[in-house]
Amino acid sequence: MLPEVKDILFATDLSKNSDNALRHALTMARANGAKLHVLHVTEPLSQDAVVTLQMFMQDDESRKKAIRDRHESVKQMLKQNQKEFLNSLSGKDKEAYSAVGSVELVDGHPAEMILQRAAELDCQLIVMATHEQGTGHTFIGTVTKRVLRRSSIPTLIVPNPSD
């Protein structure tokens, strides 16, 4: 029996190549009649950033607000990214976007959160883009490499067409 693909997780870093990978993810979703879940992961602040916040923002509530504002800012970037992507599609291709069942922003370590959400959503496929800087396999990106190494489901890596 051939495997069924009913749910696809698309992990985006909001880059131009991620838009290219999203086109492939939509094609896969349309071909399989699958639901597509868009995910962006915001990395935790580095220890240096935390120390800097503590130095310049003595008030604990102000620090918490700055972190919330950071999350909200990235959430707006994700929303804008999806809106611009949808507007870039032609009429027939816009219909394919209806396969998007969720657009989600989570905080955490990207590779771990991608794998965790794929499992929680019971996805049968993960789609990601290669890193935009560099060429060839050397620079597919640390997050992509970690997901590839640890994923128990097929993972499609879409190269940057300009590489």
DSSP file with accessible surface (Angstrom, degrees, kcal/mol):
  #  RESIDUE AA STRUCTURE BP1 BP2  ACC     N-H-->O    O-->H-N    N-H-->O    O-->H-N    TCO  KAPPA ALPHA  PHI   PSI    X-CA   Y-CA   Z-CA
    1    1 A M              0   0  215      0, 0.0     3,-0.1     0, 0.0     0, 0.0   0.000 360.0 360.0 360.0 135.1    0.0    0.0    0.0
    2    2 A L        -     0   0  150      1,-0.1     2,-0.1     0, 0.0     0, 0.0  -0.493 360.0-102.8 -76.1 145.0    1.3    3.5   -0.9
    3    3 A P        -     0   0  118      0, 0.0     2,-0.4     0, 0.0    -1,-0.1  -0.381  32.2-133.4 -68.4 143.6    1.7    6.0    1.9
    4    4 A E        -     0   0  112     -3,-0.1     2,-0.6    -2,-0.1    28,-0.0  -0.815   7.8-153.3 -96.9 140.6   -0.9    8.7    2.2
    5    5 A V        +     0   0   28     -2,-0.4     3,-0.1    27,-0.1   118,-0.1  -0.935  33.5 148.6-114.1 104.6    0.0   12.3    2.7
    6    6 A K        +     0   0  117     -2,-0.6    29,-3.0     1,-0.3     2,-0.4   0.650  66.3  34.8-107.2 -25.8   -2.9   14.1    4.5
    7    7 A D  E     -a   35   0A  31     27,-0.2   117,-2.7   115,-0.2   118,-0.8  -0.997  63.0-171.1-137.4 131.9   -0.9   16.7    6.5
    8    8 A I  E     -ab  36 125A   0     27,-2.6    29,-3.2    -2,-0.4     2,-0.6  -0.975  12.9-148.1-123.4 132.4    2.2   18.6    5.5
    9    9 A L  E     -ab  37 126A   0    116,-2.7   118,-2.8    -2,-0.4     2,-0.6  -0.897  10.8-165.6 -99.7 123.4    4.3   20.8    7.7
   10   10 A F  E     -ab  38 127A   1     27,-3.4    29,-2.8    -2,-0.6     2,-0.5  -0.949   5.4-159.8-108.0 116.0    5.9   23.7    5.9
   11   11 A A  E     -a   39   0A   7    116,-2.2   118,-0.5    -2,-0.6     2,-0.4  -0.855  12.5-168.8 -98.6 124.1    8.6   25.4    8.0
   12   12 A T        -     0   0    9     27,-2.9    29,-0.5    -2,-0.5   116,-0.0  -0.891  31.2-170.1-116.8 143.7    9.5   28.9    6.9
   13   13 A D        -     0   0   79     -2,-0.4     3,-0.1    27,-0.1    -1,-0.1   0.179  56.7-111.7-106.4  11.7   12.3   31.3    7.9
   14   14 A L  S    S+     0   0   34      1,-0.2     2,-0.1     2,-0.1    -2,-0.0   0.618  73.3 136.7  69.8  18.1   10.5   34.1    6.0
   15   15 A S  S  > S-     0   0   23      1,-0.1     4,-1.3   114,-0.0    -1,-0.2  -0.393  70.9-106.8 -87.4 169.5   13.1   34.2    3.2
   16   16 A K  H  > S+     0   0  174      1,-0.2     4,-1.5     2,-0.2     3,-0.2   0.883 122.2  54.2 -62.4 -39.0   12.5   34.5   -0.5
   17   17 A N  H  > S+     0   0    2      1,-0.2     4,-2.5     2,-0.2    -1,-0.2   0.825 100.4  60.5 -68.2 -26.2   13.6   30.9   -0.9
   18   18 A S  H  > S+     0   0    2      2,-0.2     4,-2.6     1,-0.2    -1,-0.2   0.892 101.4  53.7 -64.8 -35.6   11.0   29.9    1.7
   19   19 A D  H  X S+     0   0   36     -4,-1.3     4,-1.7    -3,-0.2    -1,-0.2   0.913 108.1  50.0 -62.4 -40.3    8.4   31.4   -0.7
   20   20 A N  H  X S+     0   0   37     -4,-1.5     4,-1.5     1,-0.2    -2,-0.2   0.931 111.4  48.1 -62.1 -43.9    9.8   29.2   -3.4
   21   21 A A  H  X S+     0   0    0     -4,-2.5     4,-2.5     1,-0.2    -2,-0.2   0.873 106.2  58.0 -66.1 -34.9    9.5   26.2   -1.1
   22   22 A L  H  X S+     0   0    0     -4,-2.6     4,-2.8     2,-0.2    -1,-0.2   0.888 101.5  55.7 -63.4 -36.8    6.0   27.1   -0.1
   23   23 A R  H  X S+     0   0   96     -4,-1.7     4,-2.0     1,-0.2    -1,-0.2   0.930 109.8  46.0 -59.5 -43.2    5.0   26.9   -3.8
   24   24 A H  H  X S+     0   0   86     -4,-1.5     4,-2.5     2,-0.2    -2,-0.2   0.902 111.1  52.2 -65.8 -40.4    6.3   23.3   -3.8
   25   25 A A  H  X S+     0   0    0     -4,-2.5     4,-2.6     1,-0.2    -2,-0.2   0.910 109.5  49.2 -63.4 -41.0    4.5   22.5   -0.6
   26   26 A L  H  X S+     0   0    7     -4,-2.8     4,-2.9     2,-0.2    -1,-0.2   0.891 109.5  52.4 -65.2 -38.3    1.2   23.8   -2.0
   27   27 A T  H  X S+     0   0   76     -4,-2.0     4,-2.6    -5,-0.2    -2,-0.2   0.929 111.5  46.5 -61.7 -44.4    1.8   21.7   -5.1
   28   28 A M  H  X S+     0   0   65     -4,-2.5     4,-1.6     2,-0.2     6,-0.3   0.907 113.2  49.4 -64.3 -41.8    2.3   18.6   -2.9
   29   29 A A  H  X>S+     0   0    0     -4,-2.6     5,-2.4     2,-0.2     4,-1.0   0.933 112.9  46.5 -63.7 -45.0   -0.8   19.5   -0.9
   30   30 A R  H ><5S+     0   0  125     -4,-2.9     3,-0.6     1,-0.2    -2,-0.2   0.930 111.7  51.1 -63.6 -44.0   -2.9   20.0   -4.0
   31   31 A A  H 3<5S+     0   0   84     -4,-2.6    -1,-0.2     1,-0.2    -2,-0.2   0.812 120.9  34.2 -63.7 -30.9   -1.7   16.7   -5.6
   32   32 A N  H 3<5S-     0   0   77     -4,-1.6    -1,-0.2    -5,-0.2    -2,-0.2   0.413 104.7-120.4-104.1  -2.9   -2.4   14.7   -2.4
   33   33 A G  T <<5 +     0   0   73     -4,-1.0    -3,-0.2    -3,-0.6     2,-0.2   0.860  64.3 154.1  63.5  33.9   -5.5   16.6   -1.2
   34   34 A A      < -     0   0    8     -5,-2.4     2,-0.4    -6,-0.3   -27,-0.2  -0.531  48.5-115.8 -96.6 161.6   -3.6   17.3    1.9
   35   35 A K  E     -a    7   0A 107    -29,-3.0   -27,-2.6    -2,-0.2     2,-0.5  -0.768  27.8-143.4 -92.7 140.0   -3.8   20.1    4.5
   36   36 A L  E     -ac   8 100A   0     63,-3.1    65,-3.0    -2,-0.4    66,-1.2  -0.911   8.5-161.3-109.9 131.2   -0.7   22.4    4.8
   37   37 A H  E     -ac   9 102A  13    -29,-3.2   -27,-3.4    -2,-0.5     2,-0.5  -0.957   8.7-152.2-112.9 118.9    0.5   23.8    8.1
   38   38 A V  E     -ac  10 103A   1     64,-3.0    66,-2.6    -2,-0.5     2,-0.4  -0.792  18.6-176.8 -93.0 130.1    2.8   26.8    7.9
   39   39 A L  E     -ac  11 104A   0    -29,-2.8   -27,-2.9    -2,-0.5     2,-0.4  -0.990  16.1-177.9-133.2 133.5    5.2   27.1   10.8
   40   40 A H  E     - c   0 105A  24     64,-2.3    66,-2.2    -2,-0.4     2,-0.5  -0.998  15.2-153.8-125.1 135.2    7.8   29.8   11.8
   41   41 A V  E     - c   0 106A  15    -29,-0.5     2,-0.6    -2,-0.4    66,-0.2  -0.933   2.9-151.3-112.2 127.0    9.9   29.3   14.9
   42   42 A T  E     - c   0 107A   7     64,-2.8    66,-2.5    -2,-0.5     3,-0.1  -0.867  22.8-129.1 -95.3 123.1   11.4   32.2   16.8
   43   43 A E        -     0   0  113     -2,-0.6    66,-0.2    64,-0.2     3,-0.1  -0.381  27.6-101.9 -69.8 148.5   14.6   31.3   18.5
   44   44 A P        -     0   0   60      0, 0.0    -1,-0.1     0, 0.0     2,-0.1  -0.277  48.3 -88.0 -63.8 156.1   15.0   32.1   22.2
   45   45 A L        -     0   0   50      1,-0.1    22,-0.0    -3,-0.1     2,-0.0  -0.389  46.8-113.0 -63.1 142.7   17.1   35.1   23.1
   46   46 A S     >  -     0   0   69      1,-0.1     4,-2.3    -3,-0.1     5,-0.2  -0.284  26.9-107.6 -69.7 163.3   20.7   34.4   23.5
   47   47 A Q  H  > S+     0   0  135      1,-0.2     4,-2.5     2,-0.2     5,-0.2   0.884 122.1  55.3 -60.8 -37.7   22.3   34.7   26.9
   48   48 A D  H  > S+     0   0  126      1,-0.2     4,-2.5     2,-0.2    -1,-0.2   0.910 107.6  48.8 -61.1 -41.5   24.1   37.9   25.7
   49   49 A A  H  > S+     0   0   30      2,-0.2     4,-2.6     1,-0.2    -2,-0.2   0.903 110.5  50.8 -66.1 -39.5   20.7   39.4   24.7
   50   50 A V  H  X S+     0   0   42     -4,-2.3     4,-2.4     2,-0.2    -2,-0.2   0.934 111.3  47.9 -63.4 -44.8   19.2   38.5   28.1
   51   51 A V  H  X S+     0   0   60     -4,-2.5     4,-2.3     1,-0.2    -2,-0.2   0.923 111.3  51.1 -62.3 -42.7   22.1   40.1   29.9
   52   52 A T  H  X S+     0   0   70     -4,-2.5     4,-2.4     1,-0.2     5,-0.3   0.925 109.5  50.0 -61.2 -45.0   21.8   43.2   27.7
   53   53 A L  H  X S+     0   0   37     -4,-2.6     4,-2.3     1,-0.2    -1,-0.2   0.918 110.9  49.9 -58.9 -42.5   18.1   43.5   28.5
   54   54 A Q  H  < S+     0   0   91     -4,-2.4    -1,-0.2     1,-0.2    -2,-0.2   0.871 111.3  49.5 -65.3 -35.2   18.9   43.1   32.2
   55   55 A M  H  < S+     0   0  113     -4,-2.3    -1,-0.2     1,-0.2    -2,-0.2   0.903 122.5  30.3 -68.9 -42.7   21.5   45.9   32.0
   56   56 A F  H  < S+     0   0  157     -4,-2.4     2,-0.4     1,-0.2    -2,-0.2   0.598 121.9  48.4 -98.2 -12.4   19.3   48.4   30.2
   57   57 A M     <  +     0   0   62     -4,-2.3    -1,-0.2    -5,-0.3     6,-0.2  -0.803  58.2 173.0-128.9  90.7   15.9   47.4   31.5
   58   58 A Q        +     0   0  147     -2,-0.4     2,-0.4    -3,-0.2    -1,-0.1   0.818  58.4  86.7 -68.1 -30.3   16.1   47.2   35.3
   59   59 A D  S  > S-     0   0   94      1,-0.2     4,-1.8     2,-0.0     3,-0.2  -0.588  70.2-149.4 -78.2 124.0   12.3   46.7   35.6
   60   60 A D  H  > S+     0   0   76     -2,-0.4     4,-2.3     1,-0.2     5,-0.2   0.881  97.7  53.8 -59.8 -40.2   11.3   43.0   35.2
   61   61 A E  H  > S+     0   0   99      1,-0.2     4,-2.4     2,-0.2    -1,-0.2   0.884 105.9  53.2 -65.4 -36.7    7.9   43.9   33.7
   62   62 A S  H  > S+     0   0   47      2,-0.2     4,-2.3     1,-0.2    -1,-0.2   0.900 108.8  49.7 -64.8 -39.7    9.6   46.1   31.0
   63   63 A R  H  X S+     0   0   45     -4,-1.8     4,-2.1     2,-0.2    -2,-0.2   0.931 110.9  48.9 -64.0 -44.7   11.8   43.1   30.1
   64   64 A K  H  X S+     0   0  102     -4,-2.3     4,-2.5     1,-0.2    -2,-0.2   0.903 111.1  50.7 -61.9 -39.6    8.8   40.8   29.8
   65   65 A K  H  X S+     0   0  106     -4,-2.4     4,-3.0     2,-0.2    -1,-0.2   0.905 107.7  53.1 -65.4 -40.3    7.0   43.4   27.7
   66   66 A A  H  X S+     0   0   29     -4,-2.3     4,-2.1     2,-0.2    -2,-0.2   0.909 110.4  47.5 -61.9 -39.3   10.1   43.7   25.4
   67   67 A I  H  X S+     0   0   78     -4,-2.1     4,-2.1     2,-0.2    -2,-0.2   0.918 112.8  48.3 -69.1 -41.7   10.0   40.0   24.9
   68   68 A R  H  X S+     0   0  130     -4,-2.5     4,-2.6     1,-0.2    -2,-0.2   0.913 110.9  51.4 -62.6 -41.7    6.3   40.0   24.2
   69   69 A D  H  X S+     0   0   79     -4,-3.0     4,-2.5     2,-0.2    -2,-0.2   0.885 107.5  53.1 -63.3 -37.9    6.7   42.9   21.7
   70   70 A R  H  X S+     0   0   87     -4,-2.1     4,-2.2     2,-0.2    -1,-0.2   0.936 110.4  47.2 -61.1 -46.7    9.5   40.9   19.9
   71   71 A H  H  X S+     0   0   48     -4,-2.1     4,-2.4     1,-0.2    -2,-0.2   0.930 112.7  49.1 -61.2 -44.9    7.1   37.9   19.6
   72   72 A E  H  X S+     0   0   86     -4,-2.6     4,-2.2     1,-0.2    -1,-0.2   0.883 108.8  53.5 -64.4 -37.7    4.3   40.1   18.3
   73   73 A S  H  X S+     0   0   68     -4,-2.5     4,-2.0     2,-0.2    -1,-0.2   0.927 110.6  45.8 -62.9 -44.1    6.6   41.8   15.8
   74   74 A V  H  X S+     0   0   22     -4,-2.2     4,-2.5     2,-0.2    -2,-0.2   0.899 109.6  56.1 -67.1 -36.7    7.6   38.5   14.3
   75   75 A K  H  X S+     0   0  104     -4,-2.4     4,-2.3     1,-0.2    -2,-0.2   0.916 108.0  47.8 -60.6 -42.1    4.0   37.4   14.3
   76   76 A Q  H  X S+     0   0   93     -4,-2.2     4,-2.7     2,-0.2    -1,-0.2   0.880 109.6  53.2 -66.5 -37.8    3.2   40.5   12.2
   77   77 A M  H  X S+     0   0  104     -4,-2.0     4,-2.7     2,-0.2    -2,-0.2   0.916 109.9  48.3 -62.1 -41.9    6.1   39.7    9.9
   78   78 A L  H  X S+     0   0    6     -4,-2.5     4,-2.4     2,-0.2    -2,-0.2   0.928 112.1  48.6 -64.0 -43.9    4.7   36.2    9.4
   79   79 A K  H  X S+     0   0  140     -4,-2.3     4,-2.2     1,-0.2    -2,-0.2   0.927 113.9  46.3 -61.8 -45.1    1.2   37.5    8.7
   80   80 A Q  H  X S+     0   0   89     -4,-2.7     4,-2.9     1,-0.2     5,-0.3   0.900 110.0  54.4 -65.1 -40.8    2.6   40.0    6.2
   81   81 A N  H  X S+     0   0   18     -4,-2.7     4,-2.4     1,-0.2    -2,-0.2   0.927 110.8  45.2 -58.4 -46.4    4.8   37.4    4.5
   82   82 A Q  H  X S+     0   0    9     -4,-2.4     4,-2.6     2,-0.2    -1,-0.2   0.895 112.5  51.4 -67.7 -37.3    1.8   35.1    3.9
   83   83 A K  H  X S+     0   0  125     -4,-2.2     4,-2.4    -5,-0.2    -2,-0.2   0.938 112.4  45.5 -64.0 -47.0   -0.3   38.0    2.7
   84   84 A E  H  X S+     0   0  111     -4,-2.9     4,-1.3     2,-0.2    -2,-0.2   0.893 112.4  52.1 -64.4 -38.5    2.4   39.1    0.2
   85   85 A F  H >X S+     0   0    1     -4,-2.4     4,-0.6    -5,-0.3     3,-0.6   0.950 110.3  47.6 -62.1 -47.7    2.9   35.5   -0.9
   86   86 A L  H >< S+     0   0   53     -4,-2.6     3,-1.3     1,-0.2    -2,-0.2   0.913 110.2  52.5 -60.7 -41.5   -0.9   35.1   -1.5
   87   87 A N  H 3< S+     0   0  103     -4,-2.4    -1,-0.2     1,-0.3    -2,-0.2   0.760 103.0  59.7 -66.7 -22.9   -1.0   38.3   -3.5
   88   88 A S  H << S+     0   0   65     -4,-1.3    -1,-0.3    -3,-0.6     2,-0.2   0.634  89.2  93.3 -80.5 -12.2    1.9   37.1   -5.7
   89   89 A L  S << S-     0   0   13     -3,-1.3     2,-0.1    -4,-0.6     5,-0.0  -0.541  76.3-122.3 -83.4 147.8   -0.1   34.1   -6.9
   90   90 A S     >  -     0   0   71     -2,-0.2     4,-2.3     1,-0.1     3,-0.1  -0.320  40.4 -89.1 -78.3 171.2   -2.2   34.1  -10.0
   91   91 A G  H  > S+     0   0   54      1,-0.2     4,-0.9     2,-0.2     3,-0.1   0.875 125.4  41.5 -49.7 -53.0   -5.9   33.3   -9.9
   92   92 A K  H >> S+     0   0  156      1,-0.2     4,-0.7     2,-0.2     3,-0.5   0.891 115.1  51.5 -67.9 -37.1   -5.7   29.5  -10.3
   93   93 A D  H >> S+     0   0   67      1,-0.2     4,-0.8     2,-0.2     3,-0.6   0.802  98.6  65.9 -70.0 -28.2   -2.7   29.2   -8.0
   94   94 A K  H >< S+     0   0   80     -4,-2.3     3,-0.8     1,-0.2     4,-0.4   0.858  94.0  60.7 -61.0 -33.2   -4.6   31.3   -5.3
   95   95 A E  H X< S+     0   0  137     -4,-0.9     3,-1.5    -3,-0.5    -1,-0.2   0.856  96.2  60.3 -60.7 -35.5   -7.0   28.4   -5.0
   96   96 A A  H X< S+     0   0   10     -4,-0.7     3,-2.0    -3,-0.6    -1,-0.2   0.820  91.2  68.7 -62.9 -28.7   -4.2   26.1   -4.0
   97   97 A Y  G X< S+     0   0   36     -4,-0.8     3,-2.2    -3,-0.8    -1,-0.3   0.728  79.1  78.8 -65.7 -17.7   -3.6   28.3   -1.0
   98   98 A S  G <  S+     0   0  106     -3,-1.5    -1,-0.3    -4,-0.4    -2,-0.2   0.692  77.8  73.5 -64.7 -13.7   -6.9   27.1    0.4
   99   99 A A  G <  S+     0   0   21     -3,-2.0   -63,-3.1    -4,-0.2     2,-0.6   0.679  70.3 105.3 -70.0 -17.1   -5.0   24.0    1.5
  100  100 A V  E <   +c   36   0A  26     -3,-2.2   -63,-0.2   -65,-0.2     3,-0.1  -0.547  44.0 174.2 -69.9 113.1   -3.3   26.0    4.2
  101  101 A G  E     +     0   0A  49    -65,-3.0     2,-0.3    -2,-0.6   -64,-0.2   0.702  62.3   7.7 -93.0 -23.7   -5.0   24.9    7.4
  102  102 A S  E     -c   37   0A  38    -66,-1.2   -64,-3.0     2,-0.0     2,-0.4  -0.989  48.7-158.7-158.3 148.5   -3.0   26.8    9.9
  103  103 A V  E     +c   38   0A  66     -2,-0.3     2,-0.4   -66,-0.2   -64,-0.2  -0.993  31.4 178.7-127.5 121.1   -0.3   29.5   10.1
  104  104 A E  E     -c   39   0A  52    -66,-2.6   -64,-2.3    -2,-0.4     2,-0.5  -0.964  25.9-160.0-135.5 142.5    1.6   29.3   13.4
  105  105 A L  E     +c   40   0A  24     -2,-0.4     2,-0.3   -66,-0.2   -64,-0.2  -0.982  21.3 175.6-117.0 126.6    4.4   31.1   15.2
  106  106 A V  E     -c   41   0A  21    -66,-2.2   -64,-2.8    -2,-0.5     2,-0.4  -0.943  25.2-128.7-128.8 155.0    6.0   29.3   18.1
  107  107 A D  E     +c   42   0A  86     -2,-0.3     2,-0.3   -66,-0.2   -64,-0.2  -0.829  60.2  71.7-101.1 139.5    9.0   30.1   20.3
  108  108 A G  S    S-     0   0   15    -66,-2.5    -2,-0.1    -2,-0.4     3,-0.1  -0.939  89.7 -32.3 153.0-170.3   11.8   27.6   20.8
  109  109 A H     >  -     0   0  113     -2,-0.3     4,-2.7   -66,-0.2     5,-0.3  -0.711  60.3-133.6 -81.3 122.7   14.7   25.9   19.1
  110  110 A P  H  > S+     0   0   17      0, 0.0     4,-2.8     0, 0.0     5,-0.2   0.869  97.2  44.5 -51.2 -53.6   13.8   25.6   15.4
  111  111 A A  H  > S+     0   0    1      1,-0.2     4,-2.3     2,-0.2     5,-0.2   0.931 116.9  46.6 -60.4 -44.7   14.7   22.0   14.6
  112  112 A E  H  > S+     0   0   69      1,-0.2     4,-2.5     2,-0.2    -1,-0.2   0.913 114.4  46.9 -63.7 -42.2   13.2   20.7   17.8
  113  113 A M  H  X S+     0   0   29     -4,-2.7     4,-3.0     2,-0.2     5,-0.3   0.877 110.1  53.1 -69.8 -36.5   10.0   22.7   17.4
  114  114 A I  H  X S+     0   0    6     -4,-2.8     4,-2.3    -5,-0.3    -2,-0.2   0.954 113.8  42.8 -61.6 -48.4    9.6   21.7   13.7
  115  115 A L  H  X S+     0   0   28     -4,-2.3     4,-2.0    -5,-0.2    -2,-0.2   0.904 115.0  50.5 -65.1 -40.0    9.9   18.0   14.6
  116  116 A Q  H  X S+     0   0   91     -4,-2.5     4,-2.7    -5,-0.2    -2,-0.2   0.940 112.6  44.9 -64.4 -47.3    7.6   18.4   17.6
  117  117 A R  H  X S+     0   0   41     -4,-3.0     4,-2.6     1,-0.2    -1,-0.2   0.884 110.0  55.6 -67.4 -36.4    4.9   20.2   15.7
  118  118 A A  H  <>S+     0   0    4     -4,-2.3     5,-2.8    -5,-0.3     4,-0.2   0.924 112.3  43.5 -60.1 -41.8    5.1   17.7   12.8
  119  119 A A  H ><5S+     0   0   76     -4,-2.0     3,-1.2     3,-0.2    -2,-0.2   0.928 113.8  49.9 -68.4 -45.1    4.5   14.9   15.3
  120  120 A E  H 3<5S+     0   0  105     -4,-2.7    -2,-0.2     1,-0.3    -1,-0.2   0.852 114.4  44.5 -63.2 -35.5    1.7   16.8   17.1
  121  121 A L  T 3<5S-     0   0   38     -4,-2.6    -1,-0.3    -5,-0.2    -2,-0.2   0.422 109.6-125.5 -87.5   0.3   -0.1   17.6   13.8
  122  122 A D  T < 5 -     0   0  114     -3,-1.2    -3,-0.2    -4,-0.2  -116,-0.2   0.905  44.3-179.7  54.7  47.9    0.5   14.0   12.6
  123  123 A C      < -     0   0    6     -5,-2.8  -115,-0.2    -6,-0.2    -1,-0.2  -0.477  29.3-160.7 -78.4 149.5    2.2   15.2    9.4
  124  124 A Q  S    S+     0   0   46   -117,-2.7     2,-0.3     1,-0.2  -116,-0.2   0.412  76.7  32.3-105.9  -2.9    3.4   12.7    6.9
  125  125 A L  E     -b    8   0A  13   -118,-0.8  -116,-2.7    28,-0.1     2,-0.4  -0.983  60.0-155.8-155.2 140.9    5.8   15.2    5.2
  126  126 A I  E     -bd   9 155A   1     28,-1.9    30,-3.2    -2,-0.3     2,-0.4  -0.970  12.7-163.6-115.6 136.1    8.0   18.2    6.1
  127  127 A V  E     +bd  10 156A   0   -118,-2.8  -116,-2.2    -2,-0.4     2,-0.3  -0.985  17.5 160.7-121.8 130.7    8.9   20.8    3.5
  128  128 A M  E     - d   0 157A   9     28,-2.5    30,-2.9    -2,-0.4     2,-0.3  -0.957  31.5-121.8-141.7 161.4   11.7   23.3    4.1
  129  129 A A  E     - d   0 158A   7   -118,-0.5  -111,-0.1    -2,-0.3    15,-0.1  -0.695  30.3-109.0-100.4 155.7   14.0   25.6    2.0
  130  130 A T        -     0   0   13     28,-2.3    10,-0.2    -2,-0.3    11,-0.1  -0.380  49.3 -84.8 -72.7 163.3   17.7   25.5    1.8
  131  131 A H        -     0   0   73      9,-0.4    29,-0.2     8,-0.4    -1,-0.1  -0.405  34.3-135.7 -67.1 143.1   19.6   28.4    3.4
  132  132 A E  S    S+     0   0   68     -2,-0.1     2,-0.4    -3,-0.1    -1,-0.1   0.734  80.4  77.0 -78.4 -23.0   19.9   31.4    1.1
  133  133 A Q  S    S+     0   0  139      6,-0.1     2,-0.1     2,-0.0    -2,-0.1  -0.738  91.1  12.3 -93.6 138.2   23.6   32.2    1.7
  134  134 A G  S    S-     0   0   33     -2,-0.4     2,-0.3     6,-0.0     3,-0.0  -0.287  80.9 -93.2  93.5 177.1   26.3   30.1    0.2
  135  135 A T        +     0   0   96     28,-0.1     3,-0.5    -2,-0.1     4,-0.5  -0.933  69.5   2.2-132.0 157.5   26.1   27.5   -2.5
  136  136 A G  S >  S-     0   0   51     -2,-0.3     3,-0.7     1,-0.2    27,-0.0  -0.078 106.2 -40.0  68.8-164.3   25.7   23.7   -2.8
  137  137 A H  G >  S+     0   0  168      1,-0.2     3,-1.1     2,-0.1    -1,-0.2   0.682 120.4  76.9 -75.7 -18.2   25.2   21.2    0.0
  138  138 A T  G 3  S+     0   0  102     -3,-0.5     3,-0.3     1,-0.3    -1,-0.2   0.853 101.2  39.3 -62.3 -32.1   27.6   22.9    2.4
  139  139 A F  G <   +     0   0  109     -3,-0.7    -8,-0.4    -4,-0.5    -1,-0.3  -0.165  67.2 125.2-115.3  40.0   25.2   25.6    3.3
  140  140 A I  S <  S-     0   0   25     -3,-1.1    -9,-0.4   -10,-0.2     4,-0.2   0.709  80.9-100.8 -72.1 -12.7   21.8   23.9    3.5
  141  141 A G     >  -     0   0   12     -3,-0.3     4,-2.4   -11,-0.1     5,-0.2   0.116  15.2-103.4 106.6 141.2   21.5   25.4    7.0
  142  142 A T  H  > S+     0   0   89      2,-0.2     4,-2.4     1,-0.2     5,-0.2   0.904 119.7  49.9 -62.0 -44.0   22.0   24.1   10.5
  143  143 A V  H  > S+     0   0   41      2,-0.2     4,-2.6     1,-0.2     5,-0.2   0.947 111.3  48.9 -62.6 -45.8   18.3   23.8   11.2
  144  144 A T  H  > S+     0   0    8     -4,-0.2     4,-2.8     1,-0.2     5,-0.2   0.923 111.0  50.1 -60.4 -44.8   17.7   21.9    8.0
  145  145 A K  H  X S+     0   0   80     -4,-2.4     4,-2.4     1,-0.2    -1,-0.2   0.916 110.9  49.2 -60.4 -43.2   20.5   19.5    8.7
  146  146 A R  H  X S+     0   0  111     -4,-2.4     4,-1.7     2,-0.2    -1,-0.2   0.899 112.3  47.7 -65.3 -41.0   19.2   18.8   12.2
  147  147 A V  H  X S+     0   0    0     -4,-2.6     4,-2.2     2,-0.2    -2,-0.2   0.945 112.4  49.6 -64.8 -46.0   15.7   18.2   10.9
  148  148 A L  H  < S+     0   0   76     -4,-2.8    -2,-0.2     1,-0.2    -1,-0.2   0.906 112.0  48.7 -58.0 -43.1   17.0   15.9    8.2
  149  149 A R  H  < S+     0   0  182     -4,-2.4    -1,-0.2    -5,-0.2    -2,-0.2   0.845 122.8  30.7 -66.3 -34.2   19.1   13.9   10.7
  150  150 A R  H  < S+     0   0  134     -4,-1.7    -2,-0.2    -5,-0.2    -1,-0.2   0.548  87.9 113.7-108.5  -8.2   16.3   13.4   13.2
  151  151 A S     <  -     0   0   26     -4,-2.2     4,-0.1    -5,-0.2   -36,-0.0  -0.412  43.4-165.8 -71.3 138.4   13.1   13.3   11.2
  152  152 A S  S    S+     0   0  124     -2,-0.1    -1,-0.1     2,-0.1    -4,-0.0   0.378  74.7  61.6 -99.3   0.4   11.2   10.0   11.2
  153  153 A I  S    S-     0   0   41      1,-0.1   -28,-0.1     0, 0.0   -29,-0.1  -0.864 103.2 -78.4-121.5 159.6    9.0   11.2    8.2
  154  154 A P        -     0   0   87      0, 0.0   -28,-1.9     0, 0.0     2,-0.4  -0.247  44.8-159.7 -56.2 142.9   10.0   12.2    4.7
  155  155 A T  E     -d  126   0A  30    -30,-0.2     2,-0.6    -4,-0.1   -28,-0.2  -0.989   4.8-153.3-131.6 120.8   11.5   15.7    4.5
  156  156 A L  E     -d  127   0A  60    -30,-3.2   -28,-2.5    -2,-0.4     2,-0.6  -0.850   7.3-162.5 -96.8 122.6   11.6   17.6    1.2
  157  157 A I  E     -d  128   0A  40     -2,-0.6   -28,-0.2   -30,-0.2   -30,-0.0  -0.935   6.8-154.0-107.6 119.3   14.3   20.2    1.0
  158  158 A V  E     -d  129   0A   5    -30,-2.9   -28,-2.3    -2,-0.6  -137,-0.1  -0.830  14.0-138.0 -97.8 118.8   13.8   22.8   -1.8
  159  159 A P        -     0   0   83      0, 0.0   -27,-0.1     0, 0.0   -19,-0.0  -0.320  26.3 -98.4 -73.0 158.7   17.0   24.4   -3.1
  160  160 A N    >   -     0   0   20    -29,-0.2     3,-1.9     1,-0.1  -143,-0.0  -0.641  29.0-141.6 -72.6 122.8   17.3   28.0   -3.9
  161  161 A P  T 3  S+     0   0  100      0, 0.0    -1,-0.1     0, 0.0  -144,-0.0   0.740  98.8  58.7 -63.9 -17.7   16.8   28.3   -7.7
  162  162 A S  T 3         0   0   96    -30,-0.0    -2,-0.0    -3,-0.0   -30,-0.0   0.531 360.0 360.0 -88.0  -6.2   19.6   31.0   -7.9
  163  163 A D    <         0   0   88     -3,-1.9   -28,-0.1   -30,-0.0   -30,-0.0  -0.457 360.0 360.0 -77.1 360.0   22.2   28.7   -6.4
